[in-house]
Amino acid sequence: MKKGLLAAALGCALISTASQADTIAGVYVGAQTWQTDTSGGFADSNNTTDFNFDDENNTSVYIAFEHPVPFLPNVKVNHTTLENSGSTVLTTNFTFDGELYTANTRINGDVEIDSTDFILYYELFDNDLVSFDLGINGKYIDGSLFVIDPASDTQGQVEFSGVVPMAYSKVQLGLPFTGLSAYFEGSYLSFDDHKLSDYQAAVQYSFIESLAVDMTLQVGYRNVTVDIEDLDDVYADMEFDGVFAGLELHF
């Protein structure tokens, strides 16, 4: 009797897990253009300096593979560029990469960051009304920070890189028979003196649905916060946010 109950319980668990996976394997490919407003600053010590950054257009591309195999996670890779430049007039002396910049000097700051997310996730719910994904994100950050004094041509550069493990989730709500849906997707980490978050919320409209391909337009808002302390001798407290528009293909 106990063996029968155990077998029945195991069977139910397998059926439940299988129902949470995609019934058909699919590939999602997307691209987004992002009007980015950047605030905050950086340094190679804990005495960071804020810059008045300009608004810039940045890009993001991604590919995801979902499948019906139970227990095996789905995979998503997302690559984002974050490039912004700005300037400030120093109120105190500032050192960067061994160079001294004196008070009342106008300096320029440039940020060049490539962020690549390697996401493994499970679909806990998946239907036309609601879907919920949960997983982990290994975010690889590769960046360079520049400070330039245009008057004296003094300049410094600091590079940093590393993999940051983050929690990942996505919730999507659909309005059946309209092609409209909305989603919230995000990754987050708070560890020691490091805090990173990357989230976006968007409205989608699927304007082509066929056996060969589905095409979906996206309009939304994205926010990336980077608060790091002594990562490869880099200190930064910066926020990137703004509206984006995108196109997604589902094969």
C-alpha positions as CSV (number, residue, x, y, z in Angstrom):
1,M,0.0,0.0,0.0
2,K,2.8,2.4,0.9
3,K,4.6,1.6,-2.3
4,G,1.5,2.3,-4.3
5,L,1.0,5.7,-2.6
6,L,4.6,6.6,-3.2
7,A,4.4,5.7,-6.9
8,A,1.2,7.7,-7.2
9,A,2.8,10.7,-5.5
10,L,5.8,10.5,-7.8
11,G,3.7,10.2,-10.9
12,C,1.7,13.3,-9.8
13,A,4.9,15.2,-9.3
14,L,6.2,14.3,-12.7
15,I,2.9,15.3,-14.4
16,S,2.9,18.6,-12.5
17,T,6.5,19.4,-13.5
18,A,5.8,18.5,-17.1
19,S,2.7,20.8,-17.2
20,Q,4.9,23.7,-16.1
21,A,7.3,23.3,-19.0
22,D,6.6,24.5,-22.6
23,T,4.6,22.0,-24.5
24,I,6.6,22.9,-27.6
25,A,10.2,24.0,-27.9
26,G,10.6,27.6,-29.0
27,V,13.3,30.2,-29.6
28,Y,12.8,33.9,-28.7
29,V,15.0,36.6,-30.3
30,G,14.7,40.2,-29.4
31,A,16.3,43.6,-29.7
32,Q,15.6,46.9,-27.8
33,T,16.8,50.5,-28.2
34,W,16.9,52.3,-24.9
35,Q,16.9,56.1,-24.2
36,T,19.1,56.1,-21.2
37,D,19.3,58.8,-18.5
38,T,22.4,58.3,-16.3
39,S,23.0,59.7,-12.8
40,G,25.7,59.2,-10.2
41,G,29.4,58.8,-10.4
42,F,32.5,56.7,-9.7
43,A,36.1,56.7,-8.4
44,D,39.0,54.4,-7.6
45,S,38.4,55.1,-3.9
46,N,35.3,55.5,-1.7
47,N,35.3,59.3,-2.5
48,T,33.2,59.1,-5.6
49,T,32.4,62.1,-7.8
50,D,29.1,62.6,-9.6
51,F,29.0,63.6,-13.2
52,N,26.3,65.4,-15.2
53,F,25.8,62.7,-17.8
54,D,24.1,63.3,-21.1
55,D,21.2,61.2,-22.3
56,E,22.3,58.4,-24.7
57,N,20.8,55.7,-26.8
58,N,21.9,52.2,-25.7
59,T,21.0,48.8,-27.0
60,S,20.0,45.4,-25.7
61,V,19.7,42.1,-27.6
62,Y,18.7,38.7,-26.3
63,I,17.9,35.1,-27.2
64,A,16.0,32.5,-25.1
65,F,15.4,28.8,-25.6
66,E,12.4,27.1,-24.0
67,H,11.7,23.4,-24.1
68,P,9.3,20.7,-22.8
69,V,11.9,18.7,-20.9
70,P,11.0,18.4,-17.2
71,F,13.5,19.5,-14.6
72,L,15.9,21.0,-17.2
73,P,15.9,24.8,-17.0
74,N,15.2,27.1,-19.9
75,V,18.1,29.4,-21.0
76,K,18.2,33.1,-21.8
77,V,21.2,35.2,-22.8
78,N,20.9,39.0,-22.8
79,H,23.6,41.5,-23.8
80,T,23.3,45.2,-22.9
81,T,25.6,48.1,-23.7
82,L,25.8,51.1,-21.2
83,E,27.8,54.0,-22.7
84,N,27.4,57.5,-21.3
85,S,29.6,60.6,-21.0
86,G,29.3,63.7,-18.8
87,S,31.3,66.4,-17.0
88,T,31.5,68.2,-13.7
89,V,33.3,71.0,-12.0
90,L,35.2,69.6,-8.9
91,T,34.5,71.1,-5.5
92,T,37.5,69.3,-3.9
93,N,40.6,67.6,-5.1
94,F,40.0,64.3,-6.9
95,T,42.4,61.5,-7.7
96,F,41.8,58.8,-10.4
97,D,44.2,56.2,-11.8
98,G,47.1,57.9,-10.0
99,E,46.3,61.4,-11.5
100,L,45.4,64.4,-9.4
101,Y,42.6,66.7,-10.5
102,T,42.4,69.9,-8.4
103,A,39.3,71.7,-7.1
104,N,37.5,74.1,-9.5
105,T,38.7,72.1,-12.5
106,R,36.2,70.9,-15.1
107,I,36.7,67.2,-15.9
108,N,34.9,64.8,-18.3
109,G,33.8,61.3,-17.3
110,D,33.1,58.4,-19.7
111,V,31.4,55.1,-18.9
112,E,31.6,52.1,-21.1
113,I,30.0,48.9,-19.7
114,D,29.0,45.7,-21.4
115,S,26.6,43.5,-19.4
116,T,25.8,40.0,-20.4
117,D,23.2,38.0,-18.5
118,F,23.3,34.2,-18.5
119,I,19.9,33.2,-17.1
120,L,18.6,29.7,-16.1
121,Y,14.9,29.7,-15.3
122,Y,11.8,27.5,-14.8
123,E,8.3,28.3,-15.9
124,L,6.2,27.8,-12.7
125,F,3.0,28.9,-14.5
126,D,2.4,29.3,-18.2
127,N,-0.9,30.0,-19.8
128,D,-2.7,32.8,-21.8
129,L,-3.6,34.7,-18.7
130,V,-0.5,34.5,-16.5
131,S,3.0,33.2,-16.6
132,F,5.6,33.2,-13.9
133,D,9.4,32.4,-14.3
134,L,11.9,32.0,-11.6
135,G,15.6,31.3,-11.8
136,I,19.2,32.6,-11.4
137,N,21.2,35.1,-13.4
138,G,25.0,35.1,-13.8
139,K,25.5,38.7,-14.9
140,Y,29.0,39.3,-16.4
141,I,30.0,42.9,-16.2
142,D,33.0,44.2,-18.3
143,G,33.6,47.9,-17.9
144,S,35.9,50.9,-18.4
145,L,35.8,54.2,-16.7
146,F,37.6,57.3,-18.0
147,V,38.4,60.7,-16.5
148,I,39.8,63.5,-18.7
149,D,40.9,67.1,-17.9
150,P,40.5,68.7,-21.4
151,A,42.6,71.8,-20.3
152,S,45.7,69.8,-19.5
153,D,45.0,66.6,-21.4
154,T,45.5,64.7,-18.2
155,Q,43.5,61.4,-18.3
156,G,43.1,58.2,-16.4
157,Q,41.4,54.9,-17.1
158,V,40.3,52.0,-14.8
159,E,38.9,48.7,-16.0
160,F,36.9,46.2,-14.1
161,S,35.1,42.9,-14.7
162,G,33.4,40.1,-12.8
163,V,30.4,37.7,-12.7
164,V,27.7,38.7,-10.3
165,P,25.1,36.0,-9.2
166,M,21.6,37.4,-9.0
167,A,18.0,36.2,-8.4
168,Y,15.8,36.3,-11.5
169,S,12.0,36.4,-12.0
170,K,9.5,37.4,-14.7
171,V,5.7,37.8,-14.5
172,Q,3.6,38.2,-17.6
173,L,-0.1,39.0,-17.8
174,G,-2.1,38.5,-21.0
175,L,-5.4,39.7,-22.4
176,P,-6.6,36.7,-24.5
177,F,-7.7,37.2,-28.1
178,T,-6.3,40.8,-28.2
179,G,-2.6,40.3,-28.7
180,L,-1.9,42.5,-25.7
181,S,0.1,41.6,-22.7
182,A,2.3,43.2,-20.0
183,Y,5.3,41.9,-18.1
184,F,7.7,42.7,-15.3
185,E,11.2,41.2,-15.5
186,G,14.1,41.7,-13.0
187,S,17.3,40.5,-11.4
188,Y,18.6,41.6,-8.0
189,L,21.5,41.2,-5.7
190,S,22.4,42.7,-2.3
191,F,25.7,41.3,-0.9
192,D,28.1,43.0,1.6
193,D,28.6,46.5,0.1
194,H,27.5,45.5,-3.4
195,K,23.9,46.2,-4.6
196,L,22.8,45.6,-8.2
197,S,19.4,45.6,-9.8
198,D,18.2,45.3,-13.3
199,Y,14.4,45.4,-14.0
200,Q,12.0,46.4,-16.8
201,A,8.3,46.7,-17.2
202,A,6.6,46.8,-20.6
203,V,3.4,46.5,-22.6
204,Q,3.5,44.2,-25.6
205,Y,1.4,43.8,-28.7
206,S,1.7,40.6,-30.9
207,F,0.8,41.8,-34.4
208,I,1.8,38.7,-36.3
209,E,0.9,35.2,-35.1
210,S,1.5,32.3,-37.5
211,L,2.9,28.8,-37.6
212,A,6.3,30.0,-38.8
213,V,6.9,33.1,-36.5
214,D,5.2,35.4,-34.0
215,M,6.3,39.1,-33.9
216,T,5.7,41.3,-30.9
217,L,6.3,45.0,-30.3
218,Q,7.4,46.2,-26.9
219,V,7.3,49.6,-25.2
220,G,8.4,50.0,-21.6
221,Y,10.7,51.3,-18.9
222,R,14.1,49.9,-17.7
223,N,16.2,50.6,-14.7
224,V,19.7,49.4,-13.9
225,T,21.3,50.3,-10.6
226,V,25.0,49.7,-9.9
227,D,26.3,50.3,-6.4
228,I,29.7,48.6,-6.0
229,E,32.4,49.0,-3.4
230,D,36.0,48.0,-4.3
231,L,35.4,45.7,-7.3
232,D,38.8,45.6,-9.0
233,D,39.5,48.9,-7.1
234,V,36.4,50.5,-8.6
235,Y,33.8,52.3,-6.6
236,A,30.6,53.3,-8.3
237,D,27.1,54.5,-7.4
238,M,25.2,54.9,-10.7
239,E,21.7,54.5,-12.1
240,F,20.7,54.0,-15.7
241,D,17.0,54.4,-16.6
242,G,14.6,55.4,-19.3
243,V,12.1,54.2,-21.8
244,F,12.8,51.6,-24.5
245,A,11.1,50.1,-27.6
246,G,11.7,46.6,-28.9
247,L,10.8,43.9,-31.3
248,E,10.7,40.2,-30.4
249,L,10.5,37.2,-32.7
250,H,9.2,33.8,-31.6
251,F,10.0,30.7,-33.7
